[in-house]
């Protein structure tokens, strides 16, 4: 990558202007040293902000010269913030939400940027924020909770990246970049021990296999006990009438949810002889096998006498023990870390019983190959080929009680093949026109199989639905350096996509499904479409330290097929979402490059939003003829009927007031409003801010002690566009503290961290089935935890 950076990270203007600026800078620097008495090396290395290189526009550029709102975080900063998982980096990123979901969604996240994203893992839907690792696109929300294993940096691009990252980057993109091997025979090993028997082991080694062949291998293993107790109700309350599953000489805790049991390894092989061609091969493997996501029943309102469509006595099917208990009896006091989930449905009302393990697993792997070819001095070719595969499984007892109400058990199998080619070049006097053209292809298949026993609404059924999807795109991007100060930017991308969903609905014993699914088995749904995205903008370099930009950009989230139809007539496709964003921004480095202050103001016109058809609005065409006169007919239909406007402001600051001191801060405000309801988008807090500070005390020339404190705030947030107050997540602030001792001479590091310092009780997400099933549960975040880390670098 160094060759690319050196070739393309040039300043606006000629080489003569570079030399003049260098002379002026040198004179100013000498004057500063003379006035302060500091040594030149110390002042330059510790008082001046580091240059941050990003690749958002297909070529290496200084962050401050890139006309995109980007949060860029390097590995050292993530370590000092005690961040080990990708969802944690959202705390310091304005307008970004990365929220882990509850048990019903498996190992996935709700991802949103500027109010645009996706929270449903079902493969019928597409993500609204693009996830990339080493320029390889990750096509599903499942498996998105990644460890920050041996990363060089993370880039979060805010706003639609339709021309640069393609479809499903309508809200933005999150890009993770691994450290590349350089063959310098370095590495590290680290061990962490902390609360609830936390044990993390991390290691990485970089070495040369031959003169031009380098390798880097990294691994992580994380284990920790859970923090939400799953209590056996019959054991804890032996006179309740509900049978016990555990013996009387136990603590009645059947499992601890929120467990961590994660292992991953990545290997990188790079051949580079300083010639025109460099080749990089990457392979990775992840195994995540744990109890289900932590869940606590927040509210319940269920009347067996009036609910559902299940034949027979609802009292018998929901409470076969005749205990006299209702669902509300299993709601714990606010602020609790326990539930009474049984993960068992007893036979009742002629229905079969079912047992699930109450666990979640993800096993995935991938390989990719990247070729960098310098065709000549002004043209480079980049090819990225990748294959990814995973198998995931999860179960959920949504009522979090021993009653027979809502039990699910599912698996999701996935594979994808992708190929991207980019050709970069430049022409004109001083190569003032920089261009990129390329193409992208992806073929993928997901198969979602599950058993659903929702006795409050319908008879148990099972499904096994394959979903085939493919995407083809061509794109072009141009930077025209019109003058030493003015650069014009343009981009265009054409995307063609299709998706096929084959429905399988069978009864619990494998026979034909009962109504309303009786005619759905074997039915297929199809979507196909194409779209053109574009981007135009201009940036102006007022001084060496002040740049402003303005742009208009578009993006799409791919269409799909209605994933949860009640009747075969509802197995229909829906189109893509579209967004046009208008943005102005400023990137500045002030106070002799001690303060970096970046700002963005945006307005988004969001149309064709994929929403569930409001109750009572489904047309007769989506019901079979025999149901047209049924007053209890039901409809589950995804349509393109939403329209919204979003306005917002984002600020990010990095400040080095004195040597060895770092202060970083961010704040964002979003005013998101659906045109028809006035509601805001799910997982979109209006206000969000963070502040972090650290200072290194030098005990000697080689020994330092660095305390750091971080605090982040998230405003009240809804989980859906209906803006239910019952399932709203209240605002909260979280504080973390860390102190790190370093022995620079011998490569040792010792750190003590405390996360959630003030032990705040908060939820990361909610599951809201209150209206149709009387169930509302939340996923509580981690309580206060401590950890000690020892790290040795060599």
N, C-alpha and C positions, 0 to 999 in steps of 0.2 A: 504493500500500500504506500510505502514511502515514495516510490517512484511516481505514483499518481498524484500524491500530495504536492510534491515538488514541482510537478509539471503544471498543475492546474490551480494551485492556490496562489495566484498572482494578484497584485493590487491593481485597482483601476488606474490605468495610465501606463506610461512608458518606463523602460528600465532607468532612464535618466531621472525621472521623478522619484523612483524608488531610492536611488542613491542620494538625491537631495534630501528626501525625507529621513533617510538613515543618518545623514550628517546632522540635520537639525535635532533628531532624537538623541544622538550621541552627545551633542553639546548640552541639551537640556538635562540629560542624565548626569553628566559630569557636574553641572551646576548644582543639581540636587544633592549629589554625594558631598560636594564641598560644603553645602549649607547644613547638612545633617550629621556629618561625621561618620556615616555608615560606610561599610565596605561595599564596592560595586556589586559583587556577587550576591551578597546577602540581600541588598535592596531589590535587585532584579528578580531573584528567585522567590523571595518570600513576601514582598510587598506589592508586586504587580500581578494582576490576574493572569492565569494561564490562558493560552489560546485554545479554544475548543473547536475541534474539527468534526464536521458532520457530513453525511452523504445523502441528504434528503433529495437533492436534485441530480442524482445519478453520478455525481463527481464530488471529490473531496473539496470542501469549502470551509472557511472560517464561519462559525456560527453567527458572528456579528455582520457578515456580508451575505447571509442567506435570508431572502424575503419570505420567511415562513415562521409562524409562531411555534417555536421548538423548546421543549424542556430537555436538556442534555445533562446526564448524570454519569460520572465516571465511577469506576469500581471503588476507589478510595473513599469517595463521598458516601456511597451506599454502605460501606463497611462502618464508617464513623456514625452513620445513622442507625446502626444495628439492623439493617435490612437484608433479609436473606431470601425473600419470596417476591415475585413480580407484583403482586397486589399491594405490597407495602409502599411502593414508590409513588403511588397516587397521592399520598398524604401531602407531598410537597409540589405536586403538579397542578397548576390552576385549571379549573373546568374539567378535571378528569376524575372519574369514578371507576374503581376496580373492586367490586364487592363479591366476596365468596358467597355462594348460594347455599340453600338448605338441602336436606337429604333428598327431596323430590327431584332435584336437578342434577344430582351426581357431582362428580369432581369438575365443576365449572364455575365461571365467574359471570356476573353481569358487568359489561364493559360499556362505558358511555363517555363521550367527550362533547362538551358544549350541548348537552341534552340529546345527543344522537347516539344510538348504540343498539344493543340487543341484550335481553336477559333470559331468553328461553333457549335451552340447549338443543331442542329438537332439530334434527338435520333438515327438516323441511324449510327452516328459516336460515338466513344468512347473518353472519356477524355484521355489526354496523361500524366496527373499528377494526382495522387490519392489524393482525399480529404477525410479526416476522422475527425469525431467528436466523442470523447470518444470511439475510436476504431471501430466506425461504418462507413462503406464506403458510401460516397455520390456519386451516379452513374452518375450524369448529371451535365453539366455546368450551367443549369438553377437552380436558387436558391443558387448559390455558393457565392453570395455577402452577407456574414454572418456578423452579429454584434459580436464583441468580448465580449459577455455577460459573466461576472463572470468567466473568465478563470483562470486556474492555470498557463498554459504555452502554447506556440505554438512551435512545432518542424517542421522545414522545412528540409527534407532529399533530398540532391541533388545527381543526378545520378540515374541510373536504380535500382529499388527496387523489381525486379521480383521475387526473392525468399522470400522476407520478406513481401512486401505489395501486391504482385500478379500482375495480368494484369492491364494495364492502369496506372501503375506507372513507365512507361518506361523513363520518364524524371525525376521523383522523386515523393515525396509525401509531402503533407501539412497536419499536424496532430494537431488538437485542443483538449485540455484537460480541462475539467471543474474542478472547485474546488469541492472536495468531502466533504460531510458532516461529521463532527466529533462530533457534539453535544455539542459545547462549548458555546452556547447561544450568539453568536456574529453576527455581520452584519454591514451593512452600508446603507446609503441613500444619493444620490447625485442629484443635479439639475444644469443644464447648460443653460445659456441664451447667445445668441450671434447674429451675423450678420443675416439679413433677417429673423428676428423673430425665430431664432433657439431656440428650447426648448427641452432639453433632460432630462429625468427622469430615474434614475437607482436605484435599491434597491436589497438587498440580505439579507437573514437571515438564520442562521445555528442554529438548536436547537435539543434537545433530546426529543423524544416521549416516550421512555422507557429506561431502563438501557442499552440495546444493540441496540436500534433502533434510528437512527439519520436521520434528514431531512434537506435539504437545498433548498430554493426556491429563484429564481432570476427573475427579470423582467426589461424590458427597453421599453421606449416609446420615439421616436424621431420624431420631426416635424421641418421643415424648408422650407421657401419659395424657389422657384427655382431662377436660375440666368441667364437663357436664355429666352428672351421674344419671344413668338409666336405671331406675329403681324398680325392682320387682314388687308390684303393689300388694300382691297376696302375701308376700313375705313380710313386708313392712307393716301391713294391716291384716293380721291373720283372722280377724273376726269379720272381715268385709264381705265374705261370701265368694270372693274371687280366689281361685286356687293359687297356691304358691308354686313357683318354679325353682326356687332355691331353698336349700335346707335352712333350718332355724339357727344354726350356729354360724351364719354368715352375716355380713353387713347389709345384705339385701341389694347390693349394687351389682346389677347384671353386666354392665359395661360402662366404660367412660368414653363419651363422645368428644370429638375434638382431638383425638389421638393423632400423632404424627408417626408415620412409618414409611419413610421415603428414601429411595436409593436411586442414584443416577450416575452415569459415566459418559464422558465425551472424549473422543479422540480426533485429533486434527493432524493431517499429514500435508506438508507443503513442499513443493519442489520449485526452487527459484535460483537460477544461476546468474542473475543480473542480466539475463538476455531478454529478448522480446516477449517470451512466454513464461507465465507462472501458473502452476496448477495447485489447487487446494482441494483435498478430500476430507469430509467430515462425517463421522458416524456417532450416534448417540443412542442411549438406552435409558429408559425410566421405568421404575416400578414403585407404585404408590398403593399400599394395601393397608387399610385402616378402618376403624369404626366410622359410621356415618357422620356427616357434619353435625355439629352441636345444635340442638334444637330445644326450645322451651315453649310450652303451650301458653299463649298470651291471653286468648279469649275463646269462649265456646258458647254456642247457642244452638242446640240441636234438640228437636222434638221428634222422637221416633214415631209418634202417632200420625204425624202429618208429612213426614219426609219421604221422598224417594219413589222409585219405580220397582223396587225389588218385590217379587210376589211373597205372600205370606206375612207373618207378623214381624213388623219392624222392631218391636221390642225383643223378639226372640233372636233376630239376626244381629242386632247391635249389642244386646246384653244377654248372652245365652246363659249366664250364671244366675239370672234373676236376683242380682245383688241389690237392685233398687237404685244403683248409681247412674247418674247421667254424666255427659261429657264435662260439664262445668265443674264437677267434683274433682277433676284431675288438673285443674289450672292452679299452679303453685303461686305463692305470693310474688309480687313484682320484685325484680332483682335476684331471682333464684337461678341456680345453676343445676337444675335437675328436671327430669320428666319421668313419666310412668309408661313409656312405650313398651309394648309387649312383643311386637313383631310376630304375632300369632293371631290367626283367625280360626276360631273353633267352628266345627260343623254346626249349622243351624238352619232352620227353615228349608231343609232339603238341599242346602248348599254344602259343598265340600270344605274342609278345613285347609289352612295354608300356613306354612312356617317359612320365615325368611331370616337371614343371619344378622341383618342390621349392620352391614358393612359396605364399604365402597372401595373399589379398586380401579387402578389404571395401569396398564402395561403397554408401553409404546416405544417405538424405535424409528430411526430414520437415517438415511444416507444422502449426501449431496456432494456434487462436484462442481467446482468453479474454475473456469479458465479465464485468465487475464492475458490478452495478447496485444502488445504495442505494435500495431501494423506499421506505423511510421511515427514521425515526431508529432504529428497532429491528429492521429486517429488511433483509437483503442477499441478492441472488441472484448466484451464480457459475456460469458455464458454461464448460466446457473441451472443445473439439472438436479432434481430432488425426488426422492420417494419416501413417503411416510406411512406408518401403519400403527394402529393401536386397537386394543380391546379394553373396554371399560364395563364395569358392572356396579350396580347400586340398588339398595332396597330402601323403602321408606314406609314408615307407619305414621301417616300424617296427623292422625288424631292424638298421637302421643299418649295413648291409654291402652289398657288391656281389653277394651271393648272391640267388637267386630264392626269397624266402620270404614277405614280407608287403609288399605295395604297394597303396596306395589313392589315389584321386583323386576329389574330390567337389565339388559345388556346393550351395548353399542359397539359395533365393529366398524372400523374405518380404514380406508387406504386412499392415498392420492399420489398421482404422478404429476410433476410440474416441470416446465421448461421455460426459461426466460433468456432472451438474447438482447443485449444493448450494444449499440455502436456509438461511441462518443467521438466527436471531432471538433475542429475549429478551423476557421478560414478568415481571410481578410487581412488587412494591415494590422500587425501586432496580434493577429488571431482574435479580433474583437467579437467575432460571432462564434459562440460555443453552441453546439447542437448535439442532440441525442435522438436516435431512432431505435425502435426495438419492437419485439413481439413477445407475447406471453401465451402459454397454453397450460391448462390444467384439466385432468380427468380424475374424478373421485367417486367413491361409493361409500355410503353409510348404510348400515343395517341396524335398525332399532327394533329389538324384540323385548316384550315385557308381558308380565302377568299383572292385571289390575283387578282388585277386589274392592270395589267402591259400593259397599252395601247401602249407603245412604242414598244412592241414586240409581244404580242399575246392577244387573246380575254380573258376576265375575266373567272376565273374558281374557283372552291372550292375543297378542299380535306379533307379527314378524315381518317388518316392513323394510324392504330394500329401497334406497334412494340413490339414483344415478344422476350425476351432474357433470357438466363440462363447461369450460370457459375458454374463449379465444379472444385475444386482444392485440391491437397494434397501436403504437404510440409514438409521439414526437415531442421534443422539448427544445426550446431555443432561448439562449441568453444573448442579447445584442448589446455590447458595451458601446453605446452610441457616442458618449463622450467620457472624459476622465471621471465624471461624476454620475452620469445618467446611464442606467442599464434598463432595457426593456425585456420583459419575460413573456413567453407564450408557450402554450402546450395544448395538445390535442390527443384524445384517445378514443378509439372505437372498440366496443366490447360486444361480443355475441355470446349468449349463454343459453343453456337449456337444463331442465331438471325433470326427471321422471320418478314418480312415487307409486309403488305397487302396494296396495293395502291387503293385509291379511287379518281377518277377525274370526276367531274361533271361540267356542265355549271353553270353560275351564278344563273339561275333560278331553278337549281336542275335537269335539264334534261341531256341527254347525252352530253359529252364534245365534242367540235369541234377538228379538227386536230390541233396539232399532238397527242392530248391526247385521241383520240376517242377509241382506243383499249387498253388503259392503265387501265381503271376502272375495278377493280376486279382482276388485275394481282398481283401475289405475287413474292417476292424475298426471297432467303434463303442463309444463310451462316452457315457453321459449320466447326470447326477445333480444333486441340489440339496442344500443344506446351510444351516444357520442358525448363525451365530457370535454370541457375546455377550460383553459386558464389564461388570463391576460393580466399583466401587472407591470409596474414600474418601480424602481428603487433609485434613490438619490443619495449619494455620499456627500453630505454637506461638508464634513471635515473627516480627518482620519478616524475620529472617534464617534461620529454621529451619522447614522444612516436611517432614512425613513423609506417606507414602501407603501404601496396601495395595490390591491389586486381584487379581481373577481374570479371565483373558481367554482366549479360544480363537482358533484359526486353522486354516485348511486349505491344503493344497497340492493342486491340481487332479488329477483322474484322467486316464487316457489309454488308449493302446492299445499292447500289447507291440510294440516297434519292430523286434526282430531275431529273428523266428520262424524255425525251421528247416523246419517243415511248416505247411501251411495251417491245420491244426487248432490251431496255437499263435498264430494271429492273433486274439487276444481282448483285451478291455478289462480294465482294473483301476481300482479306486476311488481316492478321495482319501485323503491322509494327514490325520490330525487331531491336534491338540495342545491341551491345557489347561495354562495356566501360572498359578502362584500366586506373587505377588511382593510384597515389601515394600521400601520405599526411603526414603531421606532426602536432602534437598537443603538445603545450608547455605551461608551466606556469613558468615564469621567474621573476627575481628581487624579490625573496622571496614571490612569488605568488601575486605580484602586477600587472603583465602583463601576459595576456593570448593571445597567438598568434597562430592561426591555419591556415594551408595552405593546398591546394589541387591542383594538376596538373592532367589533364585528357585528354584522347584521346578517341573519340567515333566513332565507325563504325556503321553507321545508314543505314539500307537497307529496301527494300520493302515498302518505304514510300508511303502512300496513297495520290495520287495527281489526279487532274483533267486531263483527256486525252488532250494533246495539240491539238489545232485546226488543222484539216486536217489529224489527225493520227488515228481516230476511224476506226476500220475495218468494212467491209461491213456487217459482221454478226450482228452488233448492230443496223442495219436499216431494217425496213420492206421492202419487195420486191418492193412495189410501190414507195418507196422513193429513190431507188438506182440511178435513173437517174435525181433526183431533184438536181439542182445545189445549191439550197438554203437550203438543208437539214441541220439539226442542231444535235449536239451531246452533251450530258451532261453525262459524264461517270467517275466514280472514279475507278482508277486502282492502282496496286502496281508496280510503275515504278520508284520511286525516290530512289536515293542513295546519301549519303552525308558523309562527315567527319567533325568532330568538335574537336577542340583543345582549351584548356582553362586553366586559372590560377585563383585561388580564394584565397583571404586573408581576415581574420577576426581578429580583435584585440579588447581587453578590457583592459583598463589600469586604475589603481588606483595610481596615482603618490604620493598623500598624502591622509590623512584621509579626508573623505567627498567629494573627487573629483573623478569623473568618466569620462573617455573618451572612446568612442567606435568608431570603424571605420571598413569599409569593402571596398574591391575593387575586381572587376572581369573583365577578358578579355576573349572574346570568338571569335575564328576564325572558323566560320561555313561556309561550302562551299558545294553546290550541285555539284555532279560529272559532270553532263551533261551541266550545265549552268554557274557554278561558282558563282551563286547567294547565298545569305544567307537566313536563315529561317525567317519567319515572327515573329514579336514580340520578336526579339532577338537583343538588342543593343550590339555593340562590346565592349564598355567600360561602366562600371557602378561603381559608388563609393558613399560612404556616410561617414560623420563624425558627431559625436554628443558629446557634453560636458556639464557637470553640476557640480555645486559646492554648498554645503550646508553651509550657514552662520548661526551659532548658536547664536541667540539673547539672549538666556539663556539656562539652562539645558533642557528645555522642549519646546522651541520655535525656529523654524528654518525658513530660507528663502532660497529657492533653485531655482536659475535661470538655464535654460537649453536652448541650441541652437543646432539645427540640420540642416544640409544641405545635400542634395542628388543630384546626377547627373546621368542622363541617356543619353547615346549617341543616335545619329540618329538611327531610327528604321523603318523598313519596316513592312507592315501589311500582306504581302503575299510573297510567294516564287518567284513571277514574278518580285519583287523588282522595282515596278513602282516608279519613282522619284516623280510623281505627288501626290501620296498618302503616301509618306514617312513622318514620324513624326520627325520633327527636334529635335535636342538635346536640353535639358533644365536642369536647376538646380532649385530646390525648397528649400526654407529655412523656418523653423518653429522656433518659440520662445515661451517659457513658463516660468513663474515664479510662484512658489508654496510656500505658507505659511502654516506651520503646527503647531498646538498646540497639542503636543503629550499627554499631561496630560488629555485633555478633548476630544480627538479624532476628532478635527475639522481640516478642510483643506480648503484653499481658493486658487484658481489658476486662473491666467489670461494667455490666450494663443492667439497667432496670427499665423495662418497657411498661407502658400504662402506669406511670409513676404514682398517680393519685388514685389508682384502682377504680377507674370509672366503669360503670356498668352501661353497656351500649349494645345495639344490634347492628350487624352488618347488612342483613337483609331480612325479609319477611316472606312467608307463604300465606296468601290470603285466599281461602276458600270459604270465607264466612257466609257469604250470601247464599251459596248453593249447598254447603255442607256444614255450616256452623263451626268451621275450623279456622283458627288463626294462630300461627306459631312464628317465632322469631329465632334468628341465629345469633346468639350473643357472641361478642368479640372476646378476645383473650383478656383475662383479668391481669392484675399486676404480676409480673414475672421478673426474675433475676437470672443472670447467667454470667459465667466467667469463661473467657476464651484465652487459650495459650496458642501462639502462632510462631512458627520458626520458618524464616525465609533463608534460602541458600542459593 
